[in-house]
Amino acid sequence: MLTHKKSIKYFTPKFEGKERVQQKNCSTSQRIILEYLFRVSLIELYHQKSGQIPFMMLETSEGAFDLTSTKYLAQTINAFNLGKKINCIIIANFSKKEFLSILVQGIKNSKSRFKNFIEFSRMGEFQEADIDAYNRIIKDFKLK
C-alpha cells in the first residue's frame, strides 16, 4: 500500500516557451496532450514511489488532432512505452489510419497484442458496410 503523500500546489504547462495559464491559451490538441502527460506523470510517480508496476488504459482522442500532431502523438506514445515497465493499453479507432500504423510499429509481438474489437462486437449497419475497409487497414499494418 502506498503511504507517501505528495503535495502539489499547481501545475502550469509551457508550450513554445510561454506559460499557458488558461484553457483558452491552448489549442484542443495541446489540452489533450497535457491531459495525457498529467496522467502519465502520475503513473510514473506512483511507480517511482511504490516500486509497483502500474497499469494504464488510455482511450486516445486522435480525431481532434491534425495529421502532423496525430503522427507526433503516436510517436510520443511509442517513445513512452519504449523500455518502460508500465503496462499500457491504448484504445483507438479506425478514424486515422496513420495514427494506428505508427502505434503498431511500437508494439512488440504486434500480431498477438493488437486486438480488433470488431471481431467480437455487435456491429451497426455502417460498421458492417465498412468491414472490408477495416480489414484492409489491419492487413496494411503488416503485424509481426
N, C-alpha and C positions, 0 to 999 in steps of 0.2 A: 504494500500500500504506500502510495506517495504521500509523504508528510511535509515536504518542503512547500513553503508559500512564497510566491514572488509578487512583489508589489510593483505594478506598472502604472504610472500616473497618466501617461498619454503616449500616443503613437502618432507621429506626424510624418507622412510619406514625402519623399522628394522625387521629383521627376525632372530631368534636364536641369538640375541644379537649383530648382525652385521648390520651396515647401508648398505642399498642396493641403491647405488647412480646411477648405470647404469642398463639399461634394461637387459643386459646380466648377471647381478648378481642375477637375479630372475628366477625361473622356470616359465613355462607357467601358471601353476595353481596359483602360488604366484602373478603373474602380474594380473591375472583375479580377484583374491580376493582383491588385492589392489584397483583395479578399483571399485569393489562393495563397499568396505569400504569408498572410497572417495565420491562416490555418496550418500551413507547413511549419512556420516558425514555432507555433505552439506544440506541434507534434515533435519537432526536433528538441525543444526544451524539455518535454516530457521524457524523451529518450535519453537525453543527456543526464537529467537528474535522477531518473529511476533505474536506468540500465535495462529497462524492459524494451522489447521490440514492439513498437506500436503498430496499429493498423489504421489506414486511412482509406476512405472511399470518397471519391470526388466525381461529381457529375459536372462535366465541363459545359461551358457556355460559348463554345467556339462560334456559334452562329452570330454572336454580337461583334465579332472581330472582322476586320478587312483581311484580305488574303495575306498580306505581309505579316500582320500581327498574329494571324492564325498559325502560320508556319513558325513564328518565334515562340508562341505558346507551346506548341508541340515539342520543339527543340528544348525548351526550358524544362518541360516535364521529363523528357528523356534524360537531360543532364542531372536533374534532381535524383532520378532513380538510379543513375549510374553509380554503382559501388555502395549504395545505401543499404542499410539493414532495416528498412521500414517497409512493411507490407502495404502495398498500394493497389487499389482497384480504380481504374478510370472508366467512367460510364460516358459514352459518347454516342452520337447518332451518325447517320449517313449524310448529313447535310453538307459536310465539307470533306470530300474525299482526300484532299491534300493533307488535312489535319490528321486523319486516320493513317494515311500512308507513312507519315513521319513518325507517329506514335508507334506503329508496328515495328519500325526499324529499331526502336529502343527496347523491344521485348525479346528476351532470350527464350528460346523454345516457343516461338510465337504460334506455331501450329496447334500446340496443346493449350496455350494460355489465352489466345484470342477467342472470345465467345460471342457468337451471334445469337442474340436472344430471339430473333425472329424464328429461328428453327423450332422453338418450343413454346411460342406465344400465340395468342389469338390475334390474327391479323385483321385489320379493317379492309374495306373494299379497295382503298387507294394503295395500301401496302401490298395486297395481293397482285394488283396490276403492275407494281414495280418490282416484284420479287426477282425477275431476271436481271434487272439493273443492279439490285443489291448483290446478287451472286457474282456478277461480273466485277463489281468493285472489290469484293473479297478475293476473287481469283487474281486480280491485278496486284494484290499485296504481295504475292509470292511468299506466303507464310512458310517458315522453316521449322 
